[in-house]
C-alpha cells in the first residue's frame, strides 16, 4: 500500500512527520456484507471506493447460504472507518491466527514464578541425548524448566545441545524434558542433577511399536467391531498442516488441496508434522509387523493443507472445499481464542449440506477454542491412561499433574475444558505416524479429534440410520450423527472435563448392546471447577478489537429422537471365514449365547 501526501501542508516534511505518531503496521481482516444479494464483484467495488484497503483474496458467495468474503489488509483506523461508514452494511472481523491443537511430547506449562524468588547467576549446561545403543539422537528438543523461566534447544548430529538459563543457579532447575523427533520415548527428570563442567548424557528408551491395537483404540472399542467395518463410501476432510504421503502406511491418500496454493500438490508434504499423525489414526493401512492402523482405512481421505501462517479465513477455503467435494466428516486440529461470525456462517452452510465438523478443543489449558466452541461443531477434549507410557516420560509428568477420573484415565493439564466440550478421546501417549516415514509419541486434542472422526465415518458408513431416514445430506443427518456419538458414549467424569464421555464404538454401531463396565464416575475437584470457570471468561477479556458479531458458544446441537439403533448387519467377507470375534458379535446380535 503506497503512501500519499495530501499536498496541503506548507510546513517542512520533517516538521509534519514529527507531529504525526508512528503508524502501526496494517492488520489482516475478513469483511463480508451484512445483508443478502451482494456478489463478490460488488463487495470488491465497495471496498475499492473506501480506499486504503489491500484485498488479498476473496471467497465467493454460496447460493443463498452465505455471502462473499474479502480477506484484506488495512490499518486499524481504516477498519474502524469501514465499520462506521458501512452503517451496518459490513461485518468486519480480525483475521486471527490459528494454532495447532497437538504436539509431540506434550510438556506441562511452566510454573508460575513467585515474586520472592531470589536471582541467581547464569547457568550454562551441555546435554547429550543417546539411544540405548549409545548412538546420538539428533533433532531432539531439550528443555530446562527453572523457578524463574525456561530455555530449550535442539540437538545436533552428535546429540549435543548447549543451553543457557539466565537468572538462576543450577539448584533452581526443577525439571528437564527431552522430546525426540521420532523413534524414541521422551524423557522427564524432576530436579535433575546437572553439571556445568561436563557433558550431561541422557539415554532415551527406544519406541517399540505395539503388536496389537494401542490403548486408545481399545479404550474406544475399535477392536470390538467386525473386520469389514472400515468406512467405505465416506469422504473425510483433514484440515491440517498436510500429510507425508511418502509414509509407507499413508501412500494410498490421493486427494487434497493446498488452501492457498490452489492446485499445487504441497499437501503431500507435512513440514510441521501435525497432520501426518492425525491422518494415520484415520487412514493408515494395516502393516503386518505392528498394530498401528487407521480406524477408517476404506474412507476417502481428503487433505486440506493449511499454510504455516494459517488464519481463520483459511477455514473458509477449507469449508468451501468440503461443500464442493461432498465431504461427510471434516476433522479440524486448529483453532483460535475468539469466535468468528463469518466463519460460523460458513460452518452452518456446510452443516446444511451434510458436512459434520469435529474439532479439537485445544491445548492451552483454558477455554475451548473456536470453532470447537461452536454449537454446530463437536468439540473433543483429551484423556490419557495411566501406565501407557514409561515412568520417566513427559507423559508421566502430565499424569502427575492431573487428577484421575475413572478406569485409570485422566484429563491432562494442557487440555482445554468447559461446558462446550462434547466428547473426550485418547490424546496422551498416542503412537502415530511421523513424517517422512517413521513413528513418534504424540499428545494433544488433535489426536483425540482424529479418533472421533474415524468413528464418525464408521457410523455414517454402517449404521442403519444413515441407510434409511437420514440418508439426505442436510443438518438433520449431521445432528443425528452427533446424537449417536454422544448418546452412546461412556460417562467417565465431569462434563466440563470430558463432555458426554468417551465414545464407545461398539455401542455407537449397535454391535454391542450393553455398556462396557466403567469405574465410578468422579466429579471434578473443586479447584478444577473454579479454574475452569475463570478460564471460560478469558476469551472475552482483554481484546483490543471487540467483535460484536461473535457467535454463541456451547456444546453441539443434536437431534432429540430416541436412540434405538438397529443391529449392524453382519455379512461375512466373500471368500473368507469370519473371525471368532465377528462370529461372537453376530451370535449376540441374534440373541444367542455361546454354548447354546
C-alpha angles and dihedrals in degrees: 000000000000124000119242131199120220090218093218103097116096097188123094119284091239091054090049091051092050091056094051120074117234108275118238118240114265118268130219120250141176116226127190132168113258094216134056128258099048117130127208091253092051090050091051092050093050092051092047089054090056091053133199090072123119111207108213100179141331137219119212125239115262109227108278095328104084139354130248118277131213122201107208143172116225142142119268088247092056091047090053090049090053090054091051100040094046091065088212093319095116136051106209123182136169110262094232124203119254123225130204120255100211136050139178112266101358113226127208116255114269111263122262107260118233115229091229095062109124121238118247137184130280113284117209120188140169118216126190126196119209136179123235089267093053094258116143116251112222127204094023115147112229117196130187118199116199135177091261104033149324138260131189141180142174125251121242131216093294091052092247133126131176117222131189120198111191127208102023142063127243091266092068095057102113103180143011122203128187121193114188117203094233144331098045142066116249123250133232125191120182113207092357120203103237129178123207095201099057144035112278106215123199126188118218124210114241116247109245112197114231117257091215136026112314124243094268095055091048093047091057092041102240088146090065094062124097113263094246092058095103107133100256115177096025124114119215126190117206107201100197147101096304132272130262097232089180086079109109092234095046102044092109095068106111107163130074150114138216101232093216101023098056112204095005112122096224087121085081088072132065113199093170096047092223104109097045097068091046090051089051093054090052106035115008111137117236116269119205094222101059145007099257105122142141117256096219101033096156094054116103108250119207117193116215103191117211117208121246089256094047118178137182091268089064088064088061090057091047093050091048088054090050092053094046094049099042095245115187101196129019120200115204123188098176134074147153137229099249130054125242123215090197093055091040090058090055090048091054091048091052091048091052087056093051101264111143113203121207115185138184114252092221141253102247095100088237138088121332112279126239130284089027087059091060118111088230096056132069109237115210125199128194133252133181134206123231112244097020091112139039117281092243097049128110087249088063087056089053091051092047090056094046134077119237119245112182142323091019091302128133139186110239117232093241095059116107115236144185142108091301092072114113104176143354128219141171110305106148126078094000112166107214145155117292128198131285098017111314143086133250142173114259137188130191147088090270089071089049091052090051091055091052091045091056091050091048089055091051092050092050092047100045112017113105093228090070093051092054131020097007102047094109114095102240141107092281089063092050095047091047089054090050091049093052093048093049099034094055097043124113115248107231106159148348112325092236089061103033107013114216088342142254115338117247110211096195094049092044090056096040092243094119116036100188121068116247114251115266134187122256111295111243125206118234115267116263091247091053091051094049090049092050091050091052092048092052089067095051099086090056099049133076097013114150094202111046113212108211090186097058109144123239120269127225147109118305119282114247137185117265098220122123117272104234103145116192113232115274107257110251113218120169115229114259114261095007135086118244115249121253089252092054092048091051090051090051092049091052091049089053091050093250124135124209111271097031 
